[in-house]
Amino acid sequence: MVHIKSAEVSTPDSAEVLGAVAEGVQEFVMSHHRVTWPVCGEHGLGLHVGYFHETAVWKCAGGTTDGHVVSAIDPAVQL
């Protein structure tokens, strides 16, 4: 079980927990430092947490209709 602000994440799915933690860190950085983080190097847009093949990823809405995966949130995971 993980608590992020007032949200509680309780799941056996490690990708979902990692995604929730990443969103919490992103919200903290954006609210306390007033910057968009992380940003797509190709489109300059803020990234959002998504899931690809049961892996938590940073996704960009730029480019194609569905956007594109920029990277896995866990640096040990190769996509």
Distance bins in CASP14 RR format, pairs under 12 A and 6 or more apart:
PFRMAT RR
TARGET T0000
AUTHOR 0000-0000-0000
RMODE 2
METHOD distances of the structure
MODEL  1
1 7 0 0 0 0 0 1 0 0 0 0 0
1 8 1 0 0 1 0 0 0 0 0 0 0
1 9 1 0 0 1 0 0 0 0 0 0 0
1 10 1 0 1 0 0 0 0 0 0 0 0
1 11 0 0 0 0 1 0 0 0 0 0 0
1 12 0 0 0 0 0 1 0 0 0 0 0
1 17 0 0 0 0 1 0 0 0 0 0 0
1 20 0 0 0 0 0 1 0 0 0 0 0
2 8 1 0 0 1 0 0 0 0 0 0 0
2 9 1 0 1 0 0 0 0 0 0 0 0
2 10 1 0 0 1 0 0 0 0 0 0 0
2 11 0 0 0 0 1 0 0 0 0 0 0
2 13 0 0 0 0 0 1 0 0 0 0 0
2 14 0 0 0 0 0 1 0 0 0 0 0
2 16 0 0 0 0 1 0 0 0 0 0 0
2 17 1 0 1 0 0 0 0 0 0 0 0
2 18 0 0 0 0 1 0 0 0 0 0 0
2 19 0 0 0 0 1 0 0 0 0 0 0
2 20 1 0 0 1 0 0 0 0 0 0 0
2 21 1 0 0 1 0 0 0 0 0 0 0
2 22 0 0 0 0 0 1 0 0 0 0 0
2 23 0 0 0 0 0 1 0 0 0 0 0
2 24 0 0 0 0 1 0 0 0 0 0 0
2 25 0 0 0 0 0 1 0 0 0 0 0
3 9 1 0 0 1 0 0 0 0 0 0 0
3 10 0 0 0 0 1 0 0 0 0 0 0
3 17 0 0 0 0 0 1 0 0 0 0 0
3 20 0 0 0 0 1 0 0 0 0 0 0
3 21 0 0 0 0 0 1 0 0 0 0 0
3 24 0 0 0 0 0 1 0 0 0 0 0
4 10 0 0 0 0 0 1 0 0 0 0 0
4 17 0 0 0 0 1 0 0 0 0 0 0
4 18 0 0 0 0 0 1 0 0 0 0 0
4 19 0 0 0 0 1 0 0 0 0 0 0
4 20 1 0 1 0 0 0 0 0 0 0 0
4 21 1 0 0 1 0 0 0 0 0 0 0
4 22 0 0 0 0 1 0 0 0 0 0 0
4 23 1 0 0 1 0 0 0 0 0 0 0
4 24 1 0 1 0 0 0 0 0 0 0 0
4 25 0 0 0 0 1 0 0 0 0 0 0
4 26 0 0 0 0 0 1 0 0 0 0 0
4 27 0 0 0 0 1 0 0 0 0 0 0
4 28 0 0 0 0 1 0 0 0 0 0 0
4 49 0 0 0 0 0 1 0 0 0 0 0
5 20 0 0 0 0 0 1 0 0 0 0 0
5 21 0 0 0 0 0 1 0 0 0 0 0
5 23 0 0 0 0 0 1 0 0 0 0 0
5 24 1 0 0 1 0 0 0 0 0 0 0
5 25 0 0 0 0 0 1 0 0 0 0 0
5 27 1 0 0 1 0 0 0 0 0 0 0
5 28 0 0 0 0 1 0 0 0 0 0 0
5 31 0 0 0 0 0 1 0 0 0 0 0
6 24 0 0 0 0 0 1 0 0 0 0 0
6 27 0 0 0 0 0 1 0 0 0 0 0
7 17 0 0 0 0 0 1 0 0 0 0 0
7 19 0 0 0 0 0 1 0 0 0 0 0
7 20 1 0 0 1 0 0 0 0 0 0 0
7 21 0 0 0 0 0 1 0 0 0 0 0
7 23 0 0 0 0 1 0 0 0 0 0 0
7 24 0 0 0 0 1 0 0 0 0 0 0
7 27 0 0 0 0 0 1 0 0 0 0 0
8 17 0 0 0 0 0 1 0 0 0 0 0
8 20 0 0 0 0 1 0 0 0 0 0 0
9 15 0 0 0 0 0 1 0 0 0 0 0
9 16 1 0 0 1 0 0 0 0 0 0 0
9 17 1 0 1 0 0 0 0 0 0 0 0
9 18 0 0 0 0 1 0 0 0 0 0 0
9 19 0 0 0 0 1 0 0 0 0 0 0
9 20 1 0 1 0 0 0 0 0 0 0 0
9 21 1 0 0 1 0 0 0 0 0 0 0
9 22 0 0 0 0 0 1 0 0 0 0 0
9 23 0 0 0 0 1 0 0 0 0 0 0
9 24 0 0 0 0 1 0 0 0 0 0 0
9 56 0 0 0 0 0 1 0 0 0 0 0
10 16 0 0 0 0 1 0 0 0 0 0 0
10 17 0 0 0 0 1 0 0 0 0 0 0
10 20 0 0 0 0 0 1 0 0 0 0 0
11 17 1 0 0 1 0 0 0 0 0 0 0
11 18 0 0 0 0 0 1 0 0 0 0 0
11 19 0 0 0 0 0 1 0 0 0 0 0
11 20 0 0 0 0 1 0 0 0 0 0 0
11 21 0 0 0 0 0 1 0 0 0 0 0
11 56 0 0 0 0 0 1 0 0 0 0 0
13 19 0 0 0 0 1 0 0 0 0 0 0
13 20 0 0 0 0 0 1 0 0 0 0 0
13 51 0 0 0 0 1 0 0 0 0 0 0
13 54 0 0 0 0 1 0 0 0 0 0 0
13 55 0 0 0 0 0 1 0 0 0 0 0
13 56 0 0 0 0 1 0 0 0 0 0 0
14 20 0 0 0 0 0 1 0 0 0 0 0
14 21 0 0 0 0 0 1 0 0 0 0 0
14 51 0 0 0 0 0 1 0 0 0 0 0
14 54 0 0 0 0 1 0 0 0 0 0 0
14 55 0 0 0 0 1 0 0 0 0 0 0
14 56 0 0 0 0 1 0 0 0 0 0 0
14 73 0 0 0 0 0 1 0 0 0 0 0
14 74 0 0 0 0 1 0 0 0 0 0 0
14 76 0 0 0 0 0 1 0 0 0 0 0
14 77 0 0 0 0 0 1 0 0 0 0 0
15 21 0 0 0 0 0 1 0 0 0 0 0
15 22 0 0 0 0 0 1 0 0 0 0 0
15 49 0 0 0 0 0 1 0 0 0 0 0
15 50 0 0 0 0 1 0 0 0 0 0 0
15 51 1 0 0 1 0 0 0 0 0 0 0
15 52 0 0 0 0 1 0 0 0 0 0 0
15 53 0 0 0 0 1 0 0 0 0 0 0
15 54 1 0 1 0 0 0 0 0 0 0 0
15 55 1 0 1 0 0 0 0 0 0 0 0
15 56 1 0 1 0 0 0 0 0 0 0 0
15 57 0 0 0 0 1 0 0 0 0 0 0
15 72 0 0 0 0 1 0 0 0 0 0 0
15 73 0 0 0 0 1 0 0 0 0 0 0
15 74 0 0 0 0 1 0 0 0 0 0 0
15 77 0 0 0 0 1 0 0 0 0 0 0
16 22 0 0 0 0 0 1 0 0 0 0 0
16 23 0 0 0 0 0 1 0 0 0 0 0
16 49 0 0 0 0 1 0 0 0 0 0 0
16 50 0 0 0 0 0 1 0 0 0 0 0
16 51 1 0 0 1 0 0 0 0 0 0 0
16 54 0 0 0 0 1 0 0 0 0 0 0
16 55 0 0 0 0 0 1 0 0 0 0 0
16 56 1 0 0 1 0 0 0 0 0 0 0
16 73 0 0 0 0 0 1 0 0 0 0 0
17 23 0 0 0 0 0 1 0 0 0 0 0
17 24 0 0 0 0 0 1 0 0 0 0 0
17 49 0 0 0 0 0 1 0 0 0 0 0
17 56 0 0 0 0 1 0 0 0 0 0 0
17 73 0 0 0 0 0 1 0 0 0 0 0
17 74 0 0 0 0 0 1 0 0 0 0 0
18 24 0 0 0 0 0 1 0 0 0 0 0
18 25 0 0 0 0 0 1 0 0 0 0 0
18 49 0 0 0 0 1 0 0 0 0 0 0
18 50 0 0 0 0 0 1 0 0 0 0 0
18 51 0 0 0 0 1 0 0 0 0 0 0
18 54 0 0 0 0 0 1 0 0 0 0 0
18 55 0 0 0 0 1 0 0 0 0 0 0
18 56 1 0 1 0 0 0 0 0 0 0 0
18 57 0 0 0 0 1 0 0 0 0 0 0
18 58 0 0 0 0 0 1 0 0 0 0 0
18 72 0 0 0 0 1 0 0 0 0 0 0
18 73 1 0 1 0 0 0 0 0 0 0 0
18 74 1 0 0 1 0 0 0 0 0 0 0
18 75 0 0 0 0 0 1 0 0 0 0 0
18 76 0 0 0 0 0 1 0 0 0 0 0
18 77 0 0 0 0 1 0 0 0 0 0 0
19 25 0 0 0 0 1 0 0 0 0 0 0
19 26 0 0 0 0 1 0 0 0 0 0 0
19 27 0 0 0 0 0 1 0 0 0 0 0
19 47 0 0 0 0 0 1 0 0 0 0 0
19 48 0 0 0 0 0 1 0 0 0 0 0
19 49 1 0 1 0 0 0 0 0 0 0 0
19 50 1 0 0 1 0 0 0 0 0 0 0
19 51 0 0 0 0 1 0 0 0 0 0 0
19 52 0 0 0 0 0 1 0 0 0 0 0
19 54 0 0 0 0 0 1 0 0 0 0 0
19 55 0 0 0 0 1 0 0 0 0 0 0
19 56 1 0 1 0 0 0 0 0 0 0 0
19 57 0 0 0 0 1 0 0 0 0 0 0
19 58 0 0 0 0 1 0 0 0 0 0 0
19 59 0 0 0 0 0 1 0 0 0 0 0
19 72 0 0 0 0 0 1 0 0 0 0 0
19 73 1 0 0 1 0 0 0 0 0 0 0
19 74 0 0 0 0 1 0 0 0 0 0 0
20 26 0 0 0 0 0 1 0 0 0 0 0
20 27 0 0 0 0 0 1 0 0 0 0 0
20 49 0 0 0 0 1 0 0 0 0 0 0
20 50 0 0 0 0 0 1 0 0 0 0 0
20 51 0 0 0 0 0 1 0 0 0 0 0
20 56 0 0 0 0 1 0 0 0 0 0 0
20 73 0 0 0 0 0 1 0 0 0 0 0
21 27 0 0 0 0 0 1 0 0 0 0 0
21 28 0 0 0 0 0 1 0 0 0 0 0
21 49 0 0 0 0 1 0 0 0 0 0 0
21 56 0 0 0 0 1 0 0 0 0 0 0
21 73 0 0 0 0 1 0 0 0 0 0 0
21 74 0 0 0 0 0 1 0 0 0 0 0
22 28 0 0 0 0 0 1 0 0 0 0 0
22 29 0 0 0 0 0 1 0 0 0 0 0
22 37 0 0 0 0 0 1 0 0 0 0 0
22 38 0 0 0 0 1 0 0 0 0 0 0
22 47 0 0 0 0 1 0 0 0 0 0 0
22 48 0 0 0 0 1 0 0 0 0 0 0
22 49 1 0 1 0 0 0 0 0 0 0 0
22 50 0 0 0 0 1 0 0 0 0 0 0
22 51 0 0 0 0 0 1 0 0 0 0 0
22 55 0 0 0 0 0 1 0 0 0 0 0
22 56 1 0 0 1 0 0 0 0 0 0 0
22 57 0 0 0 0 1 0 0 0 0 0 0
22 58 1 0 0 1 0 0 0 0 0 0 0
22 59 0 0 0 0 0 1 0 0 0 0 0
22 71 0 0 0 0 0 1 0 0 0 0 0
22 72 0 0 0 0 0 1 0 0 0 0 0
22 73 1 0 1 0 0 0 0 0 0 0 0
22 74 0 0 0 0 1 0 0 0 0 0 0
22 75 0 0 0 0 0 1 0 0 0 0 0
23 29 0 0 0 0 0 1 0 0 0 0 0
23 30 0 0 0 0 0 1 0 0 0 0 0
23 37 0 0 0 0 0 1 0 0 0 0 0
23 38 0 0 0 0 0 1 0 0 0 0 0
23 47 0 0 0 0 0 1 0 0 0 0 0
23 48 0 0 0 0 1 0 0 0 0 0 0
23 49 1 0 1 0 0 0 0 0 0 0 0
23 50 0 0 0 0 1 0 0 0 0 0 0
23 56 0 0 0 0 1 0 0 0 0 0 0
23 58 0 0 0 0 0 1 0 0 0 0 0
23 73 0 0 0 0 1 0 0 0 0 0 0
24 30 0 0 0 0 1 0 0 0 0 0 0
24 31 0 0 0 0 1 0 0 0 0 0 0
24 32 0 0 0 0 0 1 0 0 0 0 0
24 37 0 0 0 0 0 1 0 0 0 0 0
24 49 0 0 0 0 1 0 0 0 0 0 0
24 73 0 0 0 0 0 1 0 0 0 0 0
25 31 0 0 0 0 0 1 0 0 0 0 0
25 32 0 0 0 0 0 1 0 0 0 0 0
25 33 0 0 0 0 0 1 0 0 0 0 0
25 37 0 0 0 0 1 0 0 0 0 0 0
25 38 0 0 0 0 1 0 0 0 0 0 0
25 49 0 0 0 0 0 1 0 0 0 0 0
25 58 0 0 0 0 0 1 0 0 0 0 0
25 73 0 0 0 0 1 0 0 0 0 0 0
26 32 0 0 0 0 0 1 0 0 0 0 0
26 33 0 0 0 0 0 1 0 0 0 0 0
26 35 0 0 0 0 0 1 0 0 0 0 0
26 36 0 0 0 0 1 0 0 0 0 0 0
26 37 1 0 0 1 0 0 0 0 0 0 0
26 38 1 0 0 1 0 0 0 0 0 0 0
26 39 0 0 0 0 0 1 0 0 0 0 0
26 46 0 0 0 0 1 0 0 0 0 0 0
26 47 0 0 0 0 1 0 0 0 0 0 0
26 48 0 0 0 0 1 0 0 0 0 0 0
26 49 1 0 0 1 0 0 0 0 0 0 0
26 50 0 0 0 0 0 1 0 0 0 0 0
26 58 0 0 0 0 1 0 0 0 0 0 0
26 73 0 0 0 0 0 1 0 0 0 0 0
27 33 0 0 0 0 0 1 0 0 0 0 0
27 36 0 0 0 0 0 1 0 0 0 0 0
27 37 0 0 0 0 0 1 0 0 0 0 0
27 48 0 0 0 0 0 1 0 0 0 0 0
27 49 0 0 0 0 0 1 0 0 0 0 0
28 34 0 0 0 0 0 1 0 0 0 0 0
28 35 0 0 0 0 0 1 0 0 0 0 0
28 37 0 0 0 0 1 0 0 0 0 0 0
29 35 1 0 0 1 0 0 0 0 0 0 0
29 36 0 0 0 0 1 0 0 0 0 0 0
29 37 1 0 1 0 0 0 0 0 0 0 0
29 38 0 0 0 0 1 0 0 0 0 0 0
29 39 0 0 0 0 0 1 0 0 0 0 0
29 46 0 0 0 0 0 1 0 0 0 0 0
29 47 0 0 0 0 0 1 0 0 0 0 0
30 36 1 0 0 1 0 0 0 0 0 0 0
30 37 1 0 0 1 0 0 0 0 0 0 0
30 38 0 0 0 0 0 1 0 0 0 0 0
30 39 0 0 0 0 0 1 0 0 0 0 0
30 46 0 0 0 0 1 0 0 0 0 0 0
30 47 0 0 0 0 0 1 0 0 0 0 0
30 48 0 0 0 0 0 1 0 0 0 0 0
31 37 0 0 0 0 0 1 0 0 0 0 0
35 46 0 0 0 0 0 1 0 0 0 0 0
36 43 0 0 0 0 0 1 0 0 0 0 0
36 44 0 0 0 0 1 0 0 0 0 0 0
36 45 0 0 0 0 1 0 0 0 0 0 0
36 46 1 0 1 0 0 0 0 0 0 0 0
36 47 0 0 0 0 1 0 0 0 0 0 0
36 48 0 0 0 0 0 1 0 0 0 0 0
36 60 0 0 0 0 0 1 0 0 0 0 0
37 44 0 0 0 0 0 1 0 0 0 0 0
37 45 0 0 0 0 0 1 0 0 0 0 0
37 46 1 0 0 1 0 0 0 0 0 0 0
37 47 0 0 0 0 1 0 0 0 0 0 0
37 48 0 0 0 0 0 1 0 0 0 0 0
37 58 0 0 0 0 0 1 0 0 0 0 0
38 44 0 0 0 0 0 1 0 0 0 0 0
38 45 0 0 0 0 0 1 0 0 0 0 0
38 46 1 0 0 1 0 0 0 0 0 0 0
38 47 1 0 1 0 0 0 0 0 0 0 0
38 48 0 0 0 0 1 0 0 0 0 0 0
38 49 0 0 0 0 0 1 0 0 0 0 0
38 57 0 0 0 0 0 1 0 0 0 0 0
38 58 1 0 1 0 0 0 0 0 0 0 0
38 59 0 0 0 0 0 1 0 0 0 0 0
38 60 0 0 0 0 1 0 0 0 0 0 0
38 70 1 0 0 1 0 0 0 0 0 0 0
38 71 0 0 0 0 1 0 0 0 0 0 0
38 73 0 0 0 0 1 0 0 0 0 0 0
39 45 1 0 0 1 0 0 0 0 0 0 0
39 46 1 0 1 0 0 0 0 0 0 0 0
39 47 1 0 0 1 0 0 0 0 0 0 0
39 48 0 0 0 0 0 1 0 0 0 0 0
39 58 0 0 0 0 1 0 0 0 0 0 0
39 60 0 0 0 0 1 0 0 0 0 0 0
39 62 0 0 0 0 0 1 0 0 0 0 0
39 70 0 0 0 0 1 0 0 0 0 0 0
40 46 1 0 0 1 0 0 0 0 0 0 0
40 47 1 0 1 0 0 0 0 0 0 0 0
40 48 0 0 0 0 0 1 0 0 0 0 0
40 58 0 0 0 0 1 0 0 0 0 0 0
40 59 0 0 0 0 1 0 0 0 0 0 0
40 60 1 1 0 0 0 0 0 0 0 0 0
40 61 0 0 0 0 1 0 0 0 0 0 0
40 62 1 0 0 1 0 0 0 0 0 0 0
40 63 0 0 0 0 1 0 0 0 0 0 0
40 67 0 0 0 0 1 0 0 0 0 0 0
40 68 0 0 0 0 1 0 0 0 0 0 0
40 69 0 0 0 0 0 1 0 0 0 0 0
40 70 1 0 1 0 0 0 0 0 0 0 0
40 71 0 0 0 0 1 0 0 0 0 0 0
41 47 0 0 0 0 1 0 0 0 0 0 0
41 58 0 0 0 0 0 1 0 0 0 0 0
41 60 0 0 0 0 1 0 0 0 0 0 0
41 62 0 0 0 0 0 1 0 0 0 0 0
41 68 0 0 0 0 0 1 0 0 0 0 0
41 70 1 0 0 1 0 0 0 0 0 0 0
41 71 0 0 0 0 0 1 0 0 0 0 0
42 60 1 0 0 1 0 0 0 0 0 0 0
42 61 0 0 0 0 0 1 0 0 0 0 0
42 62 1 0 0 1 0 0 0 0 0 0 0
42 63 0 0 0 0 1 0 0 0 0 0 0
42 64 0 0 0 0 0 1 0 0 0 0 0
42 67 0 0 0 0 0 1 0 0 0 0 0
42 68 0 0 0 0 1 0 0 0 0 0 0
42 69 0 0 0 0 0 1 0 0 0 0 0
42 70 0 0 0 0 1 0 0 0 0 0 0
42 71 0 0 0 0 0 1 0 0 0 0 0
43 59 0 0 0 0 0 1 0 0 0 0 0
43 60 1 0 1 0 0 0 0 0 0 0 0
43 61 0 0 0 0 1 0 0 0 0 0 0
43 62 1 0 1 0 0 0 0 0 0 0 0
43 63 1 0 0 1 0 0 0 0 0 0 0
43 64 0 0 0 0 0 1 0 0 0 0 0
43 67 0 0 0 0 1 0 0 0 0 0 0
43 68 0 0 0 0 1 0 0 0 0 0 0
43 70 0 0 0 0 1 0 0 0 0 0 0
44 60 0 0 0 0 1 0 0 0 0 0 0
44 61 0 0 0 0 0 1 0 0 0 0 0
44 62 0 0 0 0 1 0 0 0 0 0 0
44 63 0 0 0 0 0 1 0 0 0 0 0
44 70 0 0 0 0 0 1 0 0 0 0 0
45 58 0 0 0 0 0 1 0 0 0 0 0
45 59 0 0 0 0 0 1 0 0 0 0 0
45 60 1 0 1 0 0 0 0 0 0 0 0
45 61 1 0 0 1 0 0 0 0 0 0 0
45 62 1 0 1 0 0 0 0 0 0 0 0
45 63 0 0 0 0 1 0 0 0 0 0 0
45 67 0 0 0 0 1 0 0 0 0 0 0
45 68 0 0 0 0 0 1 0 0 0 0 0
45 70 0 0 0 0 1 0 0 0 0 0 0
46 58 0 0 0 0 1 0 0 0 0 0 0
46 59 0 0 0 0 1 0 0 0 0 0 0
46 60 1 0 0 1 0 0 0 0 0 0 0
46 61 0 0 0 0 1 0 0 0 0 0 0
46 62 0 0 0 0 1 0 0 0 0 0 0
46 67 0 0 0 0 0 1 0 0 0 0 0
46 70 0 0 0 0 1 0 0 0 0 0 0
47 56 0 0 0 0 0 1 0 0 0 0 0
47 57 0 0 0 0 1 0 0 0 0 0 0
47 58 1 0 1 0 0 0 0 0 0 0 0
47 59 1 0 0 1 0 0 0 0 0 0 0
47 60 1 0 1 0 0 0 0 0 0 0 0
47 61 0 0 0 0 1 0 0 0 0 0 0
47 62 0 0 0 0 0 1 0 0 0 0 0
47 67 0 0 0 0 0 1 0 0 0 0 0
47 68 0 0 0 0 0 1 0 0 0 0 0
47 69 0 0 0 0 1 0 0 0 0 0 0
47 70 1 0 1 0 0 0 0 0 0 0 0
47 71 0 0 0 0 1 0 0 0 0 0 0
47 72 0 0 0 0 0 1 0 0 0 0 0
47 73 0 0 0 0 1 0 0 0 0 0 0
48 56 0 0 0 0 0 1 0 0 0 0 0
48 57 0 0 0 0 1 0 0 0 0 0 0
48 58 1 0 0 1 0 0 0 0 0 0 0
48 59 1 0 1 0 0 0 0 0 0 0 0
48 60 1 0 0 1 0 0 0 0 0 0 0
48 61 1 0 0 1 0 0 0 0 0 0 0
48 62 0 0 0 0 0 1 0 0 0 0 0
48 67 0 0 0 0 1 0 0 0 0 0 0
48 68 0 0 0 0 0 1 0 0 0 0 0
48 69 0 0 0 0 0 1 0 0 0 0 0
48 70 0 0 0 0 1 0 0 0 0 0 0
48 73 0 0 0 0 0 1 0 0 0 0 0
49 55 0 0 0 0 0 1 0 0 0 0 0
49 56 1 0 0 1 0 0 0 0 0 0 0
49 57 1 0 0 1 0 0 0 0 0 0 0
49 58 1 0 0 1 0 0 0 0 0 0 0
49 59 1 0 0 1 0 0 0 0 0 0 0
49 60 0 0 0 0 0 1 0 0 0 0 0
49 69 0 0 0 0 0 1 0 0 0 0 0
49 70 0 0 0 0 0 1 0 0 0 0 0
49 71 0 0 0 0 0 1 0 0 0 0 0
49 72 0 0 0 0 0 1 0 0 0 0 0
49 73 1 0 0 1 0 0 0 0 0 0 0
49 74 0 0 0 0 0 1 0 0 0 0 0
50 56 1 0 0 1 0 0 0 0 0 0 0
50 57 1 0 1 0 0 0 0 0 0 0 0
50 58 1 0 0 1 0 0 0 0 0 0 0
50 59 1 0 1 0 0 0 0 0 0 0 0
50 60 0 0 0 0 0 1 0 0 0 0 0
50 61 0 0 0 0 0 1 0 0 0 0 0
50 66 0 0 0 0 0 1 0 0 0 0 0
50 67 0 0 0 0 0 1 0 0 0 0 0
50 68 0 0 0 0 0 1 0 0 0 0 0
50 69 0 0 0 0 1 0 0 0 0 0 0
50 70 0 0 0 0 0 1 0 0 0 0 0
50 71 0 0 0 0 0 1 0 0 0 0 0
50 72 0 0 0 0 0 1 0 0 0 0 0
50 73 0 0 0 0 1 0 0 0 0 0 0
51 57 1 0 0 1 0 0 0 0 0 0 0
51 58 0 0 0 0 0 1 0 0 0 0 0
51 59 0 0 0 0 1 0 0 0 0 0 0
51 69 0 0 0 0 1 0 0 0 0 0 0
51 72 0 0 0 0 0 1 0 0 0 0 0
51 73 0 0 0 0 1 0 0 0 0 0 0
51 77 0 0 0 0 0 1 0 0 0 0 0
51 79 0 0 0 0 0 1 0 0 0 0 0
52 58 0 0 0 0 0 1 0 0 0 0 0
52 59 1 0 0 1 0 0 0 0 0 0 0
52 66 0 0 0 0 0 1 0 0 0 0 0
52 67 0 0 0 0 0 1 0 0 0 0 0
52 68 0 0 0 0 1 0 0 0 0 0 0
52 69 1 0 1 0 0 0 0 0 0 0 0
52 70 0 0 0 0 0 1 0 0 0 0 0
52 71 0 0 0 0 0 1 0 0 0 0 0
52 72 0 0 0 0 1 0 0 0 0 0 0
52 73 0 0 0 0 0 1 0 0 0 0 0
52 74 0 0 0 0 0 1 0 0 0 0 0
52 77 0 0 0 0 1 0 0 0 0 0 0
52 79 1 0 0 1 0 0 0 0 0 0 0
53 69 0 0 0 0 1 0 0 0 0 0 0
53 72 0 0 0 0 1 0 0 0 0 0 0
53 77 0 0 0 0 1 0 0 0 0 0 0
53 78 0 0 0 0 0 1 0 0 0 0 0
53 79 1 0 0 1 0 0 0 0 0 0 0
54 72 0 0 0 0 0 1 0 0 0 0 0
54 74 0 0 0 0 0 1 0 0 0 0 0
54 77 0 0 0 0 0 1 0 0 0 0 0
54 79 0 0 0 0 0 1 0 0 0 0 0
55 69 0 0 0 0 1 0 0 0 0 0 0
55 71 0 0 0 0 0 1 0 0 0 0 0
55 72 1 0 1 0 0 0 0 0 0 0 0
55 73 1 0 0 1 0 0 0 0 0 0 0
55 74 1 0 0 1 0 0 0 0 0 0 0
55 75 0 0 0 0 0 1 0 0 0 0 0
55 76 0 0 0 0 0 1 0 0 0 0 0
55 77 1 0 1 0 0 0 0 0 0 0 0
55 78 0 0 0 0 1 0 0 0 0 0 0
55 79 1 0 0 1 0 0 0 0 0 0 0
56 69 0 0 0 0 0 1 0 0 0 0 0
56 71 0 0 0 0 0 1 0 0 0 0 0
56 72 1 0 0 1 0 0 0 0 0 0 0
56 73 1 0 1 0 0 0 0 0 0 0 0
56 74 1 0 0 1 0 0 0 0 0 0 0
56 75 0 0 0 0 0 1 0 0 0 0 0
56 76 0 0 0 0 0 1 0 0 0 0 0
56 77 0 0 0 0 1 0 0 0 0 0 0
56 79 0 0 0 0 0 1 0 0 0 0 0
57 67 0 0 0 0 0 1 0 0 0 0 0
57 68 0 0 0 0 1 0 0 0 0 0 0
57 69 1 0 1 0 0 0 0 0 0 0 0
57 70 1 0 0 1 0 0 0 0 0 0 0
57 71 1 0 0 1 0 0 0 0 0 0 0
57 72 1 0 1 0 0 0 0 0 0 0 0
57 73 1 0 0 1 0 0 0 0 0 0 0
57 74 0 0 0 0 1 0 0 0 0 0 0
57 75 0 0 0 0 0 1 0 0 0 0 0
57 77 0 0 0 0 1 0 0 0 0 0 0
57 78 0 0 0 0 0 1 0 0 0 0 0
57 79 1 0 0 1 0 0 0 0 0 0 0
58 67 0 0 0 0 0 1 0 0 0 0 0
58 68 0 0 0 0 0 1 0 0 0 0 0
58 69 1 0 0 1 0 0 0 0 0 0 0
58 70 1 0 1 0 0 0 0 0 0 0 0
58 71 1 0 1 0 0 0 0 0 0 0 0
58 72 1 0 0 1 0 0 0 0 0 0 0
58 73 1 0 0 1 0 0 0 0 0 0 0
58 74 0 0 0 0 0 1 0 0 0 0 0
58 75 0 0 0 0 0 1 0 0 0 0 0
58 77 0 0 0 0 0 1 0 0 0 0 0
58 79 0 0 0 0 0 1 0 0 0 0 0
59 66 0 0 0 0 1 0 0 0 0 0 0
59 67 1 0 0 1 0 0 0 0 0 0 0
59 68 1 0 0 1 0 0 0 0 0 0 0
59 69 1 0 1 0 0 0 0 0 0 0 0
59 70 1 0 0 1 0 0 0 0 0 0 0
59 71 0 0 0 0 1 0 0 0 0 0 0
59 72 0 0 0 0 0 1 0 0 0 0 0
59 73 0 0 0 0 0 1 0 0 0 0 0
59 79 0 0 0 0 0 1 0 0 0 0 0
60 66 0 0 0 0 0 1 0 0 0 0 0
60 67 1 0 1 0 0 0 0 0 0 0 0
60 68 1 0 1 0 0 0 0 0 0 0 0
60 69 0 0 0 0 1 0 0 0 0 0 0
60 70 1 0 1 0 0 0 0 0 0 0 0
60 71 0 0 0 0 0 1 0 0 0 0 0
61 67 1 0 1 0 0 0 0 0 0 0 0
61 68 0 0 0 0 1 0 0 0 0 0 0
61 69 0 0 0 0 0 1 0 0 0 0 0
61 70 0 0 0 0 0 1 0 0 0 0 0
62 68 1 0 0 1 0 0 0 0 0 0 0
62 69 0 0 0 0 0 1 0 0 0 0 0
62 70 0 0 0 0 0 1 0 0 0 0 0
63 69 0 0 0 0 0 1 0 0 0 0 0
63 70 0 0 0 0 0 1 0 0 0 0 0
68 79 0 0 0 0 0 1 0 0 0 0 0
69 77 0 0 0 0 0 1 0 0 0 0 0
69 79 1 0 0 1 0 0 0 0 0 0 0
70 79 0 0 0 0 1 0 0 0 0 0 0
71 77 0 0 0 0 1 0 0 0 0 0 0
71 78 0 0 0 0 1 0 0 0 0 0 0
71 79 1 0 0 1 0 0 0 0 0 0 0
72 78 1 0 0 1 0 0 0 0 0 0 0
72 79 1 0 1 0 0 0 0 0 0 0 0
73 79 0 0 0 0 0 1 0 0 0 0 0
END
